Amino acid sequence: MTTRRRFLVALGAGTLAVPRGSLAQAQSKVARIGFFYFGSRQSSLDTGRYPTFLEGMRELGYVEGTNLVIEARFGDGNPSACPPSPRSWCA
């Protein structure tokens, strides 16, 4: 009976000795996504496109500020604000 008791005490002590950090989930990478809308910021909110985009990202498991960074750019209806290069952002 004492060996069983010693085993249970050792098991409990071993559980307490494990660092909490090793039990936590590993940090996942933060996704960085660009959102471009040709109109203004206000029109993207009025039409519901930006909130719908955020909702869709949440459904996929991405939460802004947690595992998602959104780079939002708005063209304000001005085509000259967007350079022709596909890699550049609208001002």
Backbone as CSV, one residue per row, in Angstrom:
resi,resn,N_x,N_y,N_z,CA_x,CA_y,CA_z,C_x,C_y,C_z
1,MET,0.813,-1.190,0.000,0.000,0.000,0.000,0.865,1.266,0.000
2,THR,1.984,1.242,0.678,2.851,2.409,0.690,3.449,2.676,-0.674
3,THR,3.760,1.658,-1.440,4.325,1.908,-2.766,3.284,2.573,-3.667
4,ARG,2.045,2.188,-3.506,0.986,2.806,-4.299,0.842,4.278,-3.904
5,ARG,0.888,4.550,-2.620,0.777,5.912,-2.123,1.968,6.751,-2.599
6,ARG,3.151,6.188,-2.547,4.347,6.900,-3.019,4.252,7.201,-4.512
7,PHE,3.741,6.234,-5.247,3.579,6.412,-6.687,2.618,7.576,-6.969
8,LEU,1.491,7.629,-6.274,0.510,8.688,-6.492,1.070,10.062,-6.089
9,VAL,1.841,10.100,-4.993,2.452,11.358,-4.574,3.483,11.807,-5.612
10,ALA,4.287,10.881,-6.110,5.294,11.212,-7.122,4.630,11.682,-8.414
11,LEU,3.535,11.025,-8.779,2.805,11.415,-9.981,2.242,12.831,-9.829
12,GLY,1.661,13.133,-8.682,1.122,14.471,-8.426,2.213,15.522,-8.415
13,ALA,3.341,15.227,-7.795,4.454,16.172,-7.740,5.032,16.403,-9.134
14,GLY,5.096,15.357,-9.932,5.601,15.488,-11.301,4.694,16.360,-12.149
15,THR,3.394,16.233,-11.919,2.434,17.053,-12.662,2.599,18.524,-12.298
16,LEU,2.821,18.801,-11.026,2.997,20.185,-10.587,4.333,20.767,-11.032
17,ALA,5.301,19.901,-11.255,6.633,20.377,-11.628,6.736,20.742,-13.100
18,VAL,5.783,20.300,-13.922,5.815,20.610,-15.349,5.536,22.098,-15.534
19,PRO,6.391,22.825,-16.238,6.162,24.258,-16.453,4.861,24.496,-17.217
20,ARG,4.173,25.548,-16.857,2.897,25.851,-17.514,3.076,26.151,-18.994
21,GLY,4.178,26.741,-19.343,4.419,27.091,-20.747,4.456,25.879,-21.652
22,SER,4.878,24.745,-21.123,4.946,23.557,-21.969,3.564,22.966,-22.221
23,LEU,2.594,23.337,-21.396,1.241,22.831,-21.577,0.428,23.712,-22.527
24,ALA,0.857,24.941,-22.712,0.132,25.863,-23.575,0.345,25.491,-25.036
25,GLN,-0.593,25.921,-25.857,-0.458,25.670,-27.286,0.676,26.526,-27.835
26,ALA,1.315,26.001,-28.840,2.400,26.747,-29.487,1.818,27.981,-30.182
27,GLN,2.557,29.064,-30.164,2.116,30.284,-30.813,2.029,30.042,-32.320
28,SER,0.871,30.347,-32.889,0.734,30.197,-34.328,1.195,31.491,-35.003
29,LYS,1.500,31.389,-36.260,1.941,32.569,-36.995,0.762,33.524,-37.171
30,VAL,1.082,34.778,-37.234,0.074,35.798,-37.454,-0.065,36.024,-38.957
31,ALA,-1.292,35.885,-39.442,-1.551,36.089,-40.867,-1.649,37.583,-41.147
32,ARG,-1.083,38.028,-42.247,-1.133,39.429,-42.652,-1.849,39.469,-43.987
33,ILE,-3.003,40.149,-44.006,-3.857,40.153,-45.194,-4.140,41.592,-45.599
34,GLY,-4.147,41.831,-46.885,-4.476,43.148,-47.415,-5.923,43.192,-47.868
35,PHE,-6.610,44.268,-47.542,-7.987,44.492,-47.984,-7.990,45.782,-48.782
36,PHE,-8.303,45.682,-50.061,-8.367,46.864,-50.912,-9.793,47.070,-51.372
37,TYR,-10.247,48.325,-51.247,-11.584,48.692,-51.700,-11.446,49.967,-52.517
38,PHE,-11.988,49.962,-53.716,-11.839,51.095,-54.625,-12.516,52.354,-54.087
39,GLY,-13.596,52.179,-53.342,-14.319,53.320,-52.785,-13.680,53.821,-51.499
40,SER,-14.448,54.605,-50.764,-13.951,55.169,-49.512,-14.143,54.175,-48.364
41,ARG,-13.480,54.472,-47.254,-13.625,53.633,-46.056,-15.089,53.622,-45.616
42,GLN,-15.713,54.798,-45.614,-17.105,54.885,-45.172,-18.030,54.081,-46.084
43,SER,-17.792,54.120,-47.392,-18.665,53.357,-48.298,-18.476,51.854,-48.109
44,SER,-17.274,51.424,-47.742,-17.087,49.990,-47.483,-17.842,49.555,-46.231
45,LEU,-17.967,50.471,-45.273,-18.753,50.173,-44.071,-20.244,50.242,-44.371
46,ASP,-20.658,51.254,-45.152,-22.074,51.422,-45.489,-22.608,50.249,-46.303
47,THR,-21.812,49.734,-47.231,-22.263,48.611,-48.055,-22.145,47.276,-47.325
48,GLY,-21.391,47.268,-46.214,-21.240,46.042,-45.436,-20.127,45.138,-45.923
49,ARG,-19.350,45.595,-46.898,-18.303,44.726,-47.446,-17.182,44.468,-46.455
50,TYR,-16.715,45.500,-45.776,-15.616,45.309,-44.817,-16.063,44.479,-43.608
51,PRO,-17.232,44.775,-43.004,-17.688,43.920,-41.895,-17.923,42.472,-42.324
52,THR,-18.409,42.273,-43.541,-18.620,40.912,-44.042,-17.288,40.192,-44.222
53,PHE,-16.297,40.927,-44.691,-14.958,40.358,-44.835,-14.424,39.909,-43.471
54,LEU,-14.566,40.781,-42.455,-14.111,40.425,-41.104,-14.862,39.213,-40.556
55,GLU,-16.156,39.155,-40.801,-16.960,38.022,-40.343,-16.505,36.720,-41.000
56,GLY,-16.218,36.782,-42.291,-15.720,35.604,-42.997,-14.379,35.132,-42.461
57,MET,-13.530,36.075,-42.127,-12.227,35.710,-41.553,-12.408,35.061,-40.182
58,ARG,-13.353,35.582,-39.379,-13.631,34.974,-38.071,-14.150,33.549,-38.225
59,GLU,-14.986,33.325,-39.233,-15.497,31.969,-39.484,-14.371,31.010,-39.844
60,LEU,-13.308,31.528,-40.430,-12.144,30.703,-40.775,-11.175,30.556,-39.604
61,GLY,-11.489,31.211,-38.483,-10.658,31.080,-37.294,-9.641,32.199,-37.113
62,TYR,-9.755,33.262,-37.910,-8.834,34.385,-37.798,-9.519,35.533,-37.066
63,VAL,-8.852,36.047,-36.046,-9.402,37.150,-35.270,-8.387,38.291,-35.296
64,GLU,-8.845,39.453,-35.742,-7.954,40.603,-35.842,-7.413,40.965,-34.464
65,GLY,-6.111,41.134,-34.397,-5.465,41.449,-33.135,-4.968,40.221,-32.397
66,THR,-5.435,39.042,-32.792,-4.995,37.797,-32.160,-4.058,37.043,-33.091
67,ASN,-4.593,36.602,-34.219,-3.774,35.870,-35.184,-3.942,36.433,-36.603
68,LEU,-4.381,37.691,-36.671,-4.628,38.314,-37.964,-4.294,39.803,-37.906
69,VAL,-3.570,40.273,-38.911,-3.316,41.697,-39.092,-3.858,42.058,-40.466
70,ILE,-4.724,43.066,-40.514,-5.319,43.484,-41.776,-4.747,44.830,-42.172
71,GLU,-4.204,44.883,-43.385,-3.729,46.128,-43.970,-4.824,46.609,-44.916
72,ALA,-5.640,47.552,-44.470,-6.760,48.039,-45.281,-6.342,49.297,-46.028
73,ARG,-6.672,49.339,-47.304,-6.390,50.496,-48.143,-7.652,50.822,-48.933
74,PHE,-7.891,52.113,-49.117,-9.099,52.558,-49.799,-8.717,53.560,-50.876
75,GLY,-9.276,53.378,-52.069,-8.927,54.219,-53.216,-9.731,55.489,-53.310
76,ASP,-10.807,55.600,-52.539,-11.678,56.779,-52.558,-12.180,57.097,-53.967
77,GLY,-12.324,56.092,-54.794,-12.850,56.265,-56.144,-11.898,56.938,-57.103
78,ASN,-10.640,57.055,-56.734,-9.653,57.755,-57.550,-8.700,56.731,-58.174
79,PRO,-8.845,56.454,-59.483,-7.978,55.449,-60.107,-6.507,55.847,-60.108
80,SER,-6.201,57.148,-60.090,-4.792,57.553,-60.097,-4.129,57.316,-58.736
81,ALA,-4.919,57.046,-57.705,-4.355,56.752,-56.383,-3.735,55.364,-56.354
82,CYS,-4.036,54.559,-57.356,-3.533,53.191,-57.406,-2.554,53.038,-58.563
83,PRO,-1.273,52.920,-58.260,-0.294,52.705,-59.320,-0.571,51.391,-60.061
84,PRO,-0.139,51.282,-61.303,-0.439,50.088,-62.100,0.270,48.829,-61.614
85,SER,1.291,48.954,-60.792,2.020,47.778,-60.331,1.122,46.927,-59.426
86,PRO,1.064,45.615,-59.676,0.195,44.756,-58.852,0.710,44.614,-57.427
87,ARG,1.950,44.954,-57.154,2.494,44.788,-55.808,2.342,46.037,-54.947
88,SER,1.938,47.131,-55.530,1.847,48.358,-54.749,0.440,48.516,-54.176
89,TRP,0.342,49.289,-53.146,-0.925,49.534,-52.474,-1.477,50.881,-52.896
90,CYS,-2.733,51.012,-52.719,-3.382,52.282,-52.960,-3.040,53.208,-51.787
91,ALA,-2.857,54.461,-52.068,-2.451,55.423,-51.015,-3.567,55.679,-50.039
